[in-house]
Amino acid sequence: MNNILQCGARTLDLSRPRIMGILNVTPDSFSDGGRDFVAATHDRAQSIARAISMIEDGADIIDVGGESTRPGAEPVGVQQEMDRVLPVVEALVGDGRAIVSVDTSRPEVMRAAIRAGAGMINDVRALRVADALSTVAESDVAVCLMHMRGEPQTMQQAPAYDDVVAEVAEFLRQRVKACVTAGVQLNRIVIDPGYGFGKSLQHNLRLLAQLDLLLGLAQPLLVGLSRKSTIGAVTGRDVSSRLAGSIACAVLALERGAKILRVHDVAPTRDAIAMTLAVFKENDA
């Protein structure tokens, strides 16, 4: 596995774990009640300040999303998504301290974000929307390919698998192959098993327990379990009280080979990574 991820004009060294901070500029994010959306629409500076705070806490990537993909979420218009996302992208690119990722499936938004200087596209639909694959292939940005069964509006209605790990792995293998065939270099591709996207509690737990089986795909693994309903189902905690569960999931993911952790709480995650790596180092001594 190549430990250097090409993100447009920049590179990211994945020989150590990296943190992707989540910045939702949507009114209906499951995790923050639209906090960053309010800032982005009424005082964009506050939304940018939230991202800067995450960077100062240790985020290597800021993932900007303008359309909610929570279960049951309704789509928004292309122009509305761009209006939410692009000013924030431009400001963070200008800041220059973190790689800017845009969480979108729309090729129009991808092209605008790439022109604005984004270094990564994070696509829950794994570039399956028409023209999305060619848009990324014609650029030099990184892409995260995520597994999702169904669509956000319906994906949690009785999802079923014969073998969730094998089926997720095969889907991601095929999407990596499609990307390479289209001209996307392997050193630009990250994969994400898609926790909570068309999966039951048991599916999510199995995917985390056996995450290391996805290392056979030889692409860096991104894991996003921060504050998700799986943690709530296990702990009984409301979304605002899932930090401990999120950190536990992050450490379990690190132990199983994750390279990028997509999180809301950057500073505690940074500390968890530091402790985990210190133990790894002693184990290897």
MIDOSE-1310 file (N, C-alpha, C; in nm, 2 decimals, decimal comma, always signed):
residues 285
mnni	+0,08/-0,12/+0,00/+0,00/+0,00/+0,00/+0,09/+0,12/+0,00; +0,06/+0,22/-0,09/+0,13/+0,34/-0,10/+0,08/+0,43/+0,02; +0,18/+0,48/+0,10/+0,14/+0,56/+0,21/+0,13/+0,71/+0,18; +0,15/+0,75/+0,06/+0,14/+0,89/+0,02/+0,02/+0,91/-0,07
lqcg	-0,08/+0,99/-0,01/-0,20/+1,01/-0,08/-0,19/+1,15/-0,15; -0,21/+1,14/-0,29/-0,20/+1,26/-0,37/-0,34/+1,33/-0,36; -0,33/+1,46/-0,32/-0,45/+1,54/-0,30/-0,43/+1,67/-0,38; -0,45/+1,66/-0,51/-0,42/+1,78/-0,60/-0,28/+1,82/-0,59
artl	-0,25/+1,94/-0,56/-0,11/+1,99/-0,55/-0,04/+1,95/-0,42; -0,11/+1,89/-0,33/-0,06/+1,85/-0,20/-0,05/+1,70/-0,19; +0,03/+1,66/-0,09/+0,03/+1,52/-0,06/+0,00/+1,50/+0,09; -0,05/+1,38/+0,13/-0,07/+1,35/+0,27/+0,00/+1,22/+0,30
dlsr	+0,09/+1,23/+0,40/+0,17/+1,11/+0,44/+0,08/+1,03/+0,53; +0,04/+0,91/+0,49/-0,04/+0,82/+0,57/+0,04/+0,71/+0,64; +0,17/+0,73/+0,66/+0,25/+0,64/+0,74/+0,21/+0,65/+0,89; +0,14/+0,76/+0,92/+0,07/+0,77/+1,06/-0,07/+0,80/+1,04
prim	-0,16/+0,77/+1,13/-0,30/+0,80/+1,12/-0,33/+0,95/+1,11; -0,43/+0,99/+1,03/-0,47/+1,13/+1,01/-0,61/+1,15/+1,05; -0,65/+1,28/+1,08/-0,78/+1,31/+1,13/-0,85/+1,40/+1,02; -0,97/+1,36/+0,99/-1,06/+1,44/+0,90/-1,16/+1,50/+0,99
giln	-1,17/+1,63/+1,00/-1,27/+1,70/+1,08/-1,39/+1,73/+1,00; -1,51/+1,70/+1,05/-1,64/+1,71/+0,99/-1,69/+1,85/+1,00; -1,72/+1,92/+0,89/-1,79/+2,05/+0,89/-1,91/+2,04/+0,81; -2,03/+2,03/+0,87/-2,16/+2,02/+0,81/-2,22/+2,16/+0,79
vtpd	-2,24/+2,20/+0,67/-2,31/+2,33/+0,65/-2,45/+2,30/+0,59; -2,52/+2,22/+0,67/-2,66/+2,18/+0,64/-2,75/+2,20/+0,76; -2,88/+2,22/+0,73/-2,97/+2,25/+0,84/-3,01/+2,12/+0,92; -2,98/+2,01/+0,86/-3,04/+1,88/+0,92/-2,93/+1,77/+0,94
sfsd	-2,81/+1,81/+0,98/-2,71/+1,72/+1,01/-2,75/+1,64/+1,14; -2,74/+1,51/+1,14/-2,78/+1,43/+1,26/-2,70/+1,47/+1,38; -2,58/+1,51/+1,36/-2,48/+1,52/+1,47/-2,47/+1,65/+1,54; -2,51/+1,76/+1,48/-2,49/+1,89/+1,54/-2,61/+1,98/+1,53
ggrd	-2,72/+1,93/+1,48/-2,84/+2,01/+1,48/-2,83/+2,13/+1,39; -2,75/+2,13/+1,29/-2,74/+2,24/+1,20/-2,65/+2,35/+1,25; -2,58/+2,33/+1,35/-2,50/+2,44/+1,41/-2,41/+2,51/+1,31; -2,34/+2,44/+1,23/-2,25/+2,50/+1,13/-2,33/+2,56/+1,01
fvaa	-2,45/+2,50/+0,99/-2,53/+2,56/+0,88/-2,57/+2,70/+0,92; -2,62/+2,72/+1,04/-2,66/+2,85/+1,08/-2,55/+2,95/+1,07; -2,43/+2,91/+1,11/-2,31/+3,00/+1,10/-2,28/+3,03/+0,95; -2,29/+2,92/+0,87/-2,26/+2,94/+0,72/-2,35/+3,04/+0,65
thdr	-2,48/+3,03/+0,69/-2,58/+3,12/+0,62/-2,59/+3,26/+0,68; -2,58/+3,27/+0,81/-2,60/+3,40/+0,87/-2,46/+3,47/+0,91; -2,36/+3,39/+0,93/-2,23/+3,45/+0,96/-2,13/+3,35/+0,92; -2,09/+3,35/+0,79/-2,00/+3,25/+0,74/-1,87/+3,25/+0,82
aqsi	-1,83/+3,36/+0,87/-1,70/+3,36/+0,94/-1,70/+3,26/+1,06; -1,82/+3,24/+1,12/-1,83/+3,15/+1,24/-1,81/+3,00/+1,19; -1,86/+2,97/+1,07/-1,84/+2,84/+1,02/-1,69/+2,82/+0,99; -1,63/+2,91/+0,93/-1,49/+2,90/+0,89/-1,41/+2,89/+1,02
arai	-1,45/+2,97/+1,12/-1,38/+2,97/+1,25/-1,39/+2,83/+1,32; -1,50/+2,76/+1,30/-1,52/+2,62/+1,35/-1,42/+2,53/+1,28; -1,40/+2,55/+1,15/-1,30/+2,47/+1,08/-1,16/+2,50/+1,12; -1,13/+2,63/+1,14/-1,00/+2,67/+1,18/-0,97/+2,61/+1,32
smie	-1,07/+2,61/+1,41/-1,05/+2,55/+1,54/-1,01/+2,40/+1,53; -1,08/+2,33/+1,44/-1,05/+2,19/+1,42/-0,91/+2,17/+1,37; -0,86/+2,26/+1,28/-0,73/+2,25/+1,23/-0,63/+2,27/+1,34; -0,65/+2,37/+1,42/-0,56/+2,40/+1,54/-0,56/+2,29/+1,64
dgad	-0,67/+2,21/+1,65/-0,68/+2,09/+1,73/-0,61/+1,97/+1,68; -0,58/+1,98/+1,55/-0,50/+1,86/+1,49/-0,56/+1,80/+1,37; -0,66/+1,86/+1,31/-0,72/+1,80/+1,19/-0,63/+1,82/+1,07; -0,61/+1,72/+0,99/-0,53/+1,72/+0,87/-0,61/+1,75/+0,75
iidv	-0,74/+1,72/+0,76/-0,83/+1,74/+0,65/-0,96/+1,79/+0,71; -1,02/+1,89/+0,64/-1,16/+1,94/+0,67/-1,25/+1,89/+0,56; -1,36/+1,82/+0,60/-1,45/+1,76/+0,51/-1,58/+1,85/+0,52; -1,60/+1,93/+0,41/-1,71/+2,02/+0,40/-1,83/+1,96/+0,33
gges	-1,94/+1,95/+0,40/-2,06/+1,90/+0,34/-2,18/+1,99/+0,33; -2,25/+2,00/+0,22/-2,36/+2,09/+0,20/-2,49/+2,02/+0,18; -2,49/+1,89/+0,19/-2,62/+1,81/+0,17/-2,62/+1,70/+0,27; -2,72/+1,69/+0,36/-2,72/+1,58/+0,46/-2,74/+1,45/+0,39
trpg	-2,67/+1,35/+0,44/-2,69/+1,21/+0,39/-2,73/+1,12/+0,51; -2,79/+1,18/+0,61/-2,84/+1,10/+0,72/-2,96/+1,02/+0,67; -2,99/+0,91/+0,74/-3,11/+0,83/+0,70/-3,24/+0,92/+0,69; -3,30/+0,91/+0,58/-3,43/+0,98/+0,56/-3,41/+1,12/+0,50
aepv	-3,28/+1,16/+0,48/-3,26/+1,30/+0,44/-3,31/+1,32/+0,29; -3,36/+1,44/+0,27/-3,41/+1,48/+0,14/-3,30/+1,55/+0,06; -3,29/+1,53/-0,07/-3,18/+1,60/-0,15/-3,21/+1,75/-0,16; -3,10/+1,83/-0,18/-3,11/+1,97/-0,21/-3,07/+2,00/-0,35
gvqq	-3,10/+2,12/-0,40/-3,06/+2,16/-0,53/-2,91/+2,17/-0,55; -2,86/+2,16/-0,67/-2,72/+2,17/-0,70/-2,67/+2,31/-0,66; -2,74/+2,42/-0,70/-2,69/+2,55/-0,67/-2,69/+2,58/-0,52; -2,79/+2,53/-0,45/-2,80/+2,55/-0,31/-2,68/+2,48/-0,24
emdr	-2,65/+2,36/-0,28/-2,53/+2,29/-0,23/-2,40/+2,37/-0,25; -2,39/+2,42/-0,37/-2,27/+2,50/-0,40/-2,26/+2,63/-0,32; -2,38/+2,69/-0,31/-2,38/+2,82/-0,23/-2,34/+2,79/-0,08; -2,37/+2,68/-0,03/-2,34/+2,65/+0,11/-2,19/+2,61/+0,12
vlpv	-2,13/+2,54/+0,02/-2,00/+2,48/+0,03/-1,89/+2,57/-0,02; -1,90/+2,63/-0,13/-1,79/+2,69/-0,20/-1,73/+2,81/-0,12; -1,80/+2,90/-0,06/-1,73/+3,00/+0,02/-1,65/+2,95/+0,13; -1,69/+2,84/+0,19/-1,61/+2,78/+0,30/-1,49/+2,72/+0,24
veal	-1,50/+2,65/+0,13/-1,39/+2,58/+0,07/-1,28/+2,69/+0,03; -1,33/+2,79/-0,03/-1,23/+2,90/-0,07/-1,16/+2,96/+0,05; -1,23/+2,98/+0,15/-1,16/+3,04/+0,27/-1,06/+2,94/+0,33; -1,09/+2,81/+0,34/-1,00/+2,71/+0,40/-0,89/+2,68/+0,31
vgdg	-0,91/+2,69/+0,18/-0,80/+2,67/+0,08/-0,70/+2,79/+0,10; -0,76/+2,91/+0,12/-0,68/+3,03/+0,14/-0,60/+3,02/+0,27; -0,66/+2,96/+0,37/-0,58/+2,94/+0,50/-0,46/+2,85/+0,48; -0,48/+2,74/+0,40/-0,37/+2,66/+0,36/-0,31/+2,56/+0,45
raiv	-0,37/+2,55/+0,57/-0,31/+2,46/+0,67/-0,36/+2,31/+0,67; -0,48/+2,29/+0,61/-0,53/+2,16/+0,60/-0,58/+2,13/+0,46; -0,58/+2,01/+0,42/-0,64/+1,97/+0,29/-0,79/+1,98/+0,30; -0,85/+2,04/+0,20/-1,00/+2,06/+0,20/-1,06/+1,95/+0,12
svdt	-1,15/+1,88/+0,18/-1,23/+1,77/+0,12/-1,38/+1,82/+0,10; -1,44/+1,78/+0,00/-1,59/+1,82/-0,02/-1,67/+1,69/-0,02; -1,77/+1,68/+0,06/-1,85/+1,56/+0,07/-1,97/+1,58/-0,02; -1,96/+1,53/-0,14/-2,06/+1,54/-0,24/-2,06/+1,43/-0,34
srpe	-2,18/+1,41/-0,40/-2,19/+1,31/-0,51/-2,21/+1,37/-0,64; -2,23/+1,50/-0,65/-2,27/+1,57/-0,77/-2,15/+1,62/-0,85; -2,13/+1,58/-0,97/-2,02/+1,63/-1,05/-2,01/+1,78/-1,06; -2,12/+1,85/-1,07/-2,12/+2,00/-1,08/-2,05/+2,06/-0,96
vmra	-2,08/+2,00/-0,84/-2,02/+2,05/-0,71/-1,88/+2,01/-0,71; -1,85/+1,89/-0,75/-1,71/+1,84/-0,76/-1,62/+1,94/-0,84; -1,67/+1,97/-0,96/-1,59/+2,05/-1,05/-1,57/+2,19/-0,99; -1,67/+2,25/-0,93/-1,66/+2,38/-0,87/-1,56/+2,38/-0,75
aira	-1,57/+2,27/-0,67/-1,48/+2,26/-0,55/-1,34/+2,24/-0,60; -1,32/+2,16/-0,70/-1,18/+2,14/-0,75/-1,12/+2,27/-0,80; -1,20/+2,34/-0,88/-1,16/+2,47/-0,92/-1,12/+2,57/-0,81; -1,20/+2,55/-0,70/-1,17/+2,64/-0,58/-1,05/+2,59/-0,50
gagm	-1,00/+2,48/-0,53/-0,87/+2,43/-0,47/-0,89/+2,32/-0,37; -1,01/+2,25/-0,37/-1,02/+2,13/-0,29/-0,93/+2,03/-0,33; -0,88/+1,95/-0,24/-0,78/+1,85/-0,27/-0,84/+1,71/-0,26; -0,97/+1,69/-0,22/-1,03/+1,56/-0,21/-1,18/+1,57/-0,23
indv	-1,23/+1,46/-0,29/-1,37/+1,45/-0,30/-1,41/+1,33/-0,21; -1,51/+1,34/-0,13/-1,56/+1,24/-0,04/-1,70/+1,20/-0,08; -1,71/+1,09/-0,15/-1,84/+1,06/-0,22/-1,91/+0,93/-0,16; -2,02/+0,95/-0,10/-2,09/+0,84/-0,04/-2,15/+0,75/-0,15
ralr	-2,15/+0,79/-0,27/-2,20/+0,71/-0,38/-2,09/+0,65/-0,46; -1,97/+0,67/-0,42/-1,85/+0,61/-0,48/-1,84/+0,64/-0,63; -1,87/+0,76/-0,67/-1,86/+0,81/-0,81/-1,95/+0,73/-0,91; -2,07/+0,69/-0,86/-2,16/+0,62/-0,94/-2,26/+0,71/-1,01
vada	-2,27/+0,83/-0,97/-2,35/+0,93/-1,04/-2,29/+0,96/-1,18; -2,37/+0,98/-1,28/-2,32/+1,01/-1,41/-2,23/+1,13/-1,41; -2,11/+1,11/-1,48/-2,01/+1,21/-1,49/-1,92/+1,23/-1,37; -1,96/+1,17/-1,26/-1,87/+1,19/-1,14/-1,74/+1,13/-1,15
lstv	-1,73/+1,01/-1,21/-1,61/+0,94/-1,22/-1,52/+1,01/-1,32; -1,57/+1,05/-1,43/-1,49/+1,13/-1,53/-1,44/+1,26/-1,47; -1,52/+1,32/-1,39/-1,48/+1,45/-1,33/-1,36/+1,43/-1,24; -1,36/+1,33/-1,16/-1,24/+1,30/-1,07/-1,12/+1,26/-1,15
aesd	-1,15/+1,17/-1,25/-1,04/+1,12/-1,33/-0,97/+1,23/-1,41; -1,04/+1,33/-1,45/-0,98/+1,44/-1,52/-0,90/+1,54/-1,43; -0,91/+1,52/-1,30/-0,85/+1,61/-1,21/-0,72/+1,54/-1,15; -0,67/+1,60/-1,05/-0,56/+1,53/-0,98/-0,58/+1,52/-0,83
vavc	-0,71/+1,53/-0,79/-0,75/+1,52/-0,65/-0,77/+1,38/-0,60; -0,76/+1,36/-0,47/-0,79/+1,23/-0,41/-0,94/+1,21/-0,40; -0,98/+1,09/-0,39/-1,12/+1,05/-0,37/-1,14/+0,95/-0,27; -1,25/+0,96/-0,19/-1,29/+0,86/-0,10/-1,41/+0,79/-0,15
lmhm	-1,40/+0,66/-0,17/-1,51/+0,58/-0,23/-1,58/+0,51/-0,11; -1,70/+0,54/-0,09/-1,77/+0,48/+0,03/-1,88/+0,38/-0,02; -1,90/+0,28/+0,06/-2,01/+0,18/+0,03/-2,14/+0,23/+0,09; -2,24/+0,23/+0,01/-2,37/+0,26/+0,06/-2,47/+0,18/-0,02
rgep	-2,56/+0,11/+0,05/-2,66/+0,03/-0,01/-2,79/+0,11/-0,01; -2,85/+0,14/-0,13/-2,97/+0,22/-0,14/-2,94/+0,36/-0,14; -3,03/+0,45/-0,10/-3,02/+0,59/-0,10/-3,05/+0,64/+0,04; -3,01/+0,76/+0,08/-3,03/+0,81/+0,22/-3,18/+0,80/+0,26
qtmq	-3,27/+0,83/+0,17/-3,41/+0,83/+0,20/-3,46/+0,69/+0,25; -3,40/+0,58/+0,20/-3,45/+0,45/+0,22/-3,35/+0,35/+0,27; -3,22/+0,39/+0,29/-3,12/+0,29/+0,31/-3,13/+0,21/+0,44; -3,20/+0,27/+0,54/-3,21/+0,20/+0,67/-3,34/+0,11/+0,68
qapa	-3,41/+0,09/+0,57/-3,53/+0,01/+0,58/-3,49/-0,13/+0,55; -3,47/-0,20/+0,66/-3,44/-0,35/+0,66/-3,32/-0,39/+0,57; -3,20/-0,33/+0,59/-3,09/-0,37/+0,50/-3,05/-0,52/+0,53; -3,01/-0,59/+0,43/-2,98/-0,73/+0,44/-2,86/-0,77/+0,36
yddv	-2,78/-0,86/+0,41/-2,66/-0,91/+0,35/-2,65/-1,06/+0,38; -2,59/-1,13/+0,29/-2,55/-1,27/+0,32/-2,42/-1,27/+0,40; -2,32/-1,18/+0,36/-2,20/-1,17/+0,43/-2,16/-1,02/+0,41; -2,18/-0,94/+0,51/-2,17/-0,79/+0,50/-2,02/-0,75/+0,46
vaev	-1,93/-0,82/+0,53/-1,79/-0,78/+0,51/-1,74/-0,82/+0,37; -1,78/-0,94/+0,32/-1,74/-0,98/+0,19/-1,81/-0,90/+0,08; -1,94/-0,86/+0,10/-2,01/-0,78/+0,00/-1,96/-0,64/+0,00; -1,93/-0,58/+0,11/-1,87/-0,45/+0,11/-1,74/-0,45/+0,04
aefl	-1,65/-0,55/+0,07/-1,52/-0,56/+0,01/-1,53/-0,57/-0,14; -1,62/-0,65/-0,19/-1,63/-0,67/-0,33/-1,68/-0,54/-0,40; -1,78/-0,47/-0,34/-1,82/-0,35/-0,39/-1,71/-0,25/-0,41; -1,63/-0,23/-0,30/-1,52/-0,14/-0,30/-1,41/-0,18/-0,40
rqrv	-1,39/-0,31/-0,41/-1,29/-0,36/-0,51/-1,33/-0,32/-0,65; -1,46/-0,34/-0,68/-1,51/-0,30/-0,81/-1,50/-0,15/-0,84; -1,53/-0,07/-0,74/-1,52/+0,07/-0,76/-1,38/+0,12/-0,77; -1,29/+0,06/-0,70/-1,14/+0,09/-0,72/-1,10/+0,06/-0,86
kacv	-1,15/-0,06/-0,91/-1,11/-0,10/-1,05/-1,17/-0,01/-1,15; -1,29/+0,04/-1,13/-1,36/+0,13/-1,22/-1,28/+0,26/-1,22; -1,23/+0,31/-1,11/-1,15/+0,43/-1,10/-1,02/+0,42/-1,18; -0,95/+0,31/-1,15/-0,83/+0,29/-1,22/-0,85/+0,28/-1,37
tagv	-0,95/+0,21/-1,41/-0,98/+0,20/-1,56/-1,01/+0,34/-1,62; -1,07/+0,43/-1,54/-1,10/+0,56/-1,59/-0,98/+0,65/-1,58; -0,87/+0,61/-1,52/-0,75/+0,69/-1,51/-0,72/+0,76/-1,38; -0,79/+0,71/-1,28/-0,76/+0,76/-1,14/-0,64/+0,68/-1,08
qlnr	-0,53/+0,74/-1,05/-0,42/+0,66/-1,00/-0,45/+0,60/-0,86; -0,39/+0,49/-0,83/-0,42/+0,43/-0,70/-0,38/+0,51/-0,58; -0,28/+0,60/-0,60/-0,23/+0,68/-0,49/-0,32/+0,80/-0,46; -0,44/+0,80/-0,53/-0,54/+0,91/-0,51/-0,67/+0,85/-0,45
ivid	-0,67/+0,72/-0,42/-0,79/+0,65/-0,38/-0,79/+0,60/-0,23; -0,90/+0,64/-0,16/-0,92/+0,60/-0,02/-1,05/+0,52/-0,02; -1,07/+0,42/+0,06/-1,20/+0,35/+0,07/-1,26/+0,36/+0,21; -1,39/+0,35/+0,21/-1,47/+0,37/+0,34/-1,58/+0,27/+0,34
pgyg	-1,59/+0,18/+0,44/-1,69/+0,08/+0,44/-1,83/+0,13/+0,46; -1,85/+0,26/+0,50/-1,98/+0,32/+0,50/-2,07/+0,28/+0,62; -2,01/+0,29/+0,74/-2,09/+0,26/+0,86/-2,22/+0,34/+0,87; -2,33/+0,27/+0,89/-2,46/+0,34/+0,90/-2,53/+0,37/+0,77
fgks	-2,47/+0,34/+0,66/-2,52/+0,36/+0,53/-2,58/+0,23/+0,47; -2,70/+0,20/+0,50/-2,76/+0,08/+0,45/-2,71/-0,04/+0,53; -2,70/-0,02/+0,66/-2,65/-0,13/+0,74/-2,72/-0,13/+0,88; -2,74/-0,25/+0,93/-2,80/-0,26/+1,07/-2,69/-0,24/+1,17
lqhn	-2,74/-0,24/+1,30/-2,64/-0,24/+1,41/-2,54/-0,36/+1,40; -2,60/-0,48/+1,38/-2,51/-0,59/+1,37/-2,41/-0,58/+1,25; -2,46/-0,53/+1,14/-2,37/-0,51/+1,02/-2,26/-0,42/+1,06; -2,29/-0,31/+1,12/-2,19/-0,21/+1,16/-2,08/-0,27/+1,25
lrll	-2,13/-0,34/+1,35/-2,04/-0,40/+1,45/-1,95/-0,51/+1,38; -2,01/-0,59/+1,29/-1,93/-0,69/+1,22/-1,82/-0,62/+1,13; -1,86/-0,51/+1,07/-1,77/-0,44/+0,98/-1,65/-0,38/+1,06; -1,68/-0,34/+1,18/-1,57/-0,28/+1,26/-1,49/-0,39/+1,32
aqld	-1,55/-0,50/+1,36/-1,47/-0,61/+1,42/-1,38/-0,67/+1,32; -1,42/-0,68/+1,19/-1,34/-0,74/+1,08/-1,29/-0,64/+0,98; -1,27/-0,52/+1,03/-1,22/-0,41/+0,94/-1,09/-0,45/+0,87; -1,01/-0,52/+0,94/-0,87/-0,55/+0,89/-0,88/-0,64/+0,77
lllg	-1,00/-0,71/+0,74/-1,01/-0,79/+0,62/-1,01/-0,70/+0,50; -1,05/-0,57/+0,51/-1,05/-0,48/+0,40/-0,91/-0,43/+0,36; -0,81/-0,46/+0,45/-0,67/-0,42/+0,41/-0,63/-0,50/+0,29; -0,69/-0,61/+0,26/-0,66/-0,69/+0,14/-0,68/-0,61/+0,01
laqp	-0,76/-0,50/+0,02/-0,78/-0,42/-0,10/-0,67/-0,33/-0,13; -0,58/-0,32/-0,04/-0,45/-0,24/-0,05/-0,47/-0,09/-0,08; -0,58/-0,04/-0,03/-0,60/+0,11/-0,03/-0,62/+0,16/+0,11; -0,59/+0,28/+0,14/-0,60/+0,34/+0,27/-0,75/+0,34/+0,31
llvg	-0,77/+0,30/+0,44/-0,91/+0,29/+0,49/-0,94/+0,42/+0,57; -1,06/+0,48/+0,54/-1,12/+0,59/+0,61/-1,23/+0,53/+0,69; -1,24/+0,57/+0,82/-1,35/+0,52/+0,90/-1,43/+0,64/+0,96; -1,56/+0,64/+0,95/-1,64/+0,74/+1,00/-1,75/+0,69/+1,09
lsrk	-1,72/+0,68/+1,22/-1,82/+0,63/+1,32/-1,86/+0,73/+1,42; -1,80/+0,85/+1,41/-1,82/+0,95/+1,51/-1,97/+0,98/+1,53; -2,01/+0,97/+1,66/-2,15/+1,00/+1,71/-2,26/+0,93/+1,64; -2,23/+0,82/+1,57/-2,33/+0,75/+1,49/-2,43/+0,67/+1,57
stig	-2,54/+0,63/+1,51/-2,65/+0,56/+1,58/-2,60/+0,43/+1,64; -2,51/+0,37/+1,58/-2,45/+0,24/+1,63/-2,40/+0,26/+1,77; -2,34/+0,37/+1,80/-2,29/+0,40/+1,93/-2,41/+0,43/+2,03; -2,51/+0,50/+1,98/-2,63/+0,52/+2,06/-2,70/+0,39/+2,09
avtg	-2,71/+0,30/+2,00/-2,78/+0,17/+2,02/-2,71/+0,09/+2,12; -2,57/+0,09/+2,12/-2,50/+0,01/+2,22/-2,49/+0,08/+2,36; -2,48/+0,21/+2,36/-2,46/+0,28/+2,49/-2,59/+0,34/+2,55; -2,69/+0,36/+2,46/-2,81/+0,43/+2,51/-2,79/+0,58/+2,52
rdvs	-2,68/+0,63/+2,46/-2,65/+0,77/+2,47/-2,71/+0,85/+2,36; -2,76/+0,97/+2,39/-2,80/+1,07/+2,29/-2,68/+1,11/+2,20; -2,71/+1,16/+2,08/-2,61/+1,20/+1,99/-2,51/+1,30/+2,05; -2,55/+1,38/+2,14/-2,47/+1,48/+2,21/-2,38/+1,42/+2,31
srla	-2,40/+1,30/+2,35/-2,32/+1,23/+2,46/-2,25/+1,11/+2,41; -2,20/+1,11/+2,29/-2,14/+0,99/+2,24/-1,99/+1,00/+2,22; -1,92/+1,09/+2,29/-1,78/+1,11/+2,27/-1,70/+0,99/+2,31; -1,73/+0,93/+2,43/-1,66/+0,81/+2,47/-1,67/+0,70/+2,38
gsia	-1,79/+0,67/+2,33/-1,81/+0,57/+2,23/-1,74/+0,59/+2,10; -1,74/+0,72/+2,06/-1,67/+0,76/+1,94/-1,52/+0,73/+1,95; -1,46/+0,77/+2,06/-1,32/+0,74/+2,08/-1,29/+0,60/+2,08; -1,38/+0,52/+2,15/-1,36/+0,37/+2,15/-1,36/+0,31/+2,01
cavl	-1,45/+0,36/+1,93/-1,46/+0,31/+1,79/-1,33/+0,36/+1,71; -1,28/+0,48/+1,74/-1,16/+0,53/+1,67/-1,04/+0,44/+1,70; -1,03/+0,40/+1,83/-0,91/+0,32/+1,87/-0,93/+0,18/+1,81; -1,05/+0,12/+1,81/-1,07/-0,01/+1,75/-1,03/+0,00/+1,60
aler	-1,07/+0,10/+1,53/-1,04/+0,12/+1,39/-0,89/+0,13/+1,37; -0,82/+0,21/+1,45/-0,68/+0,22/+1,44/-0,61/+0,08/+1,45; -0,66/+0,01/+1,55/-0,60/-0,13/+1,57/-0,62/-0,22/+1,45; -0,72/-0,19/+1,38/-0,75/-0,28/+1,26/-0,70/-0,22/+1,13
gaki	-0,63/-0,11/+1,14/-0,56/-0,06/+1,02/-0,61/+0,06/+0,95; -0,71/+0,13/+1,02/-0,76/+0,26/+0,96/-0,65/+0,36/+0,95; -0,65/+0,44/+0,84/-0,55/+0,55/+0,82/-0,60/+0,69/+0,84; -0,73/+0,70/+0,82/-0,80/+0,83/+0,83/-0,92/+0,81/+0,92
lrvh	-0,94/+0,90/+1,02/-1,06/+0,89/+1,11/-1,14/+1,02/+1,08; -1,26/+1,00/+1,04/-1,35/+1,12/+1,01/-1,43/+1,14/+1,14; -1,41/+1,26/+1,20/-1,46/+1,28/+1,34/-1,52/+1,42/+1,36; -1,60/+1,44/+1,46/-1,65/+1,57/+1,50/-1,56/+1,63/+1,61
dvap	-1,50/+1,54/+1,69/-1,43/+1,59/+1,81/-1,28/+1,56/+1,79; -1,21/+1,66/+1,73/-1,08/+1,65/+1,69/-0,97/+1,63/+1,80; -0,98/+1,72/+1,90/-0,87/+1,72/+2,00/-0,87/+1,58/+2,08; -0,99/+1,53/+2,13/-0,99/+1,41/+2,20/-0,94/+1,29/+2,11
trda	-0,98/+1,30/+1,98/-0,93/+1,19/+1,89/-0,78/+1,20/+1,87; -0,73/+1,32/+1,86/-0,58/+1,33/+1,85/-0,51/+1,27/+1,97; -0,57/+1,29/+2,09/-0,51/+1,23/+2,21/-0,52/+1,08/+2,21; -0,63/+1,03/+2,16/-0,65/+0,88/+2,15/-0,55/+0,82/+2,05
iamt	-0,53/+0,89/+1,94/-0,43/+0,84/+1,84/-0,29/+0,84/+1,91; -0,26/+0,94/+1,98/-0,12/+0,95/+2,04/-0,10/+0,84/+2,14; -0,20/+0,81/+2,22/-0,19/+0,70/+2,32/-0,18/+0,56/+2,24; -0,26/+0,55/+2,14/-0,26/+0,42/+2,07/-0,13/+0,40/+2,00
lavf	-0,08/+0,50/+1,94/+0,05/+0,48/+1,87/+0,17/+0,46/+1,97; +0,16/+0,52/+2,09/+0,26/+0,50/+2,19/+0,26/+0,35/+2,23; +0,15/+0,29/+2,24/+0,14/+0,15/+2,28/+0,19/+0,06/+2,16; +0,15/+0,10/+2,04/+0,20/+0,02/+1,92/+0,35/+0,02/+1,92
kend	+0,41/+0,14/+1,95/+0,55/+0,15/+1,94/+0,62/+0,06/+2,04; +0,56/+0,05/+2,16/+0,62/-0,04/+2,27/+0,60/-0,18/+2,23; +0,49/-0,21/+2,16/+0,47/-0,35/+2,12/+0,57/-0,40/+2,01; +0,61/-0,30/+1,93/+0,70/-0,33/+1,82/+0,85/-0,32/+1,87
a	+0,87/-0,27/+1,99/+1,01/-0,25/+2,03/+1,08/-0,39/+2,05
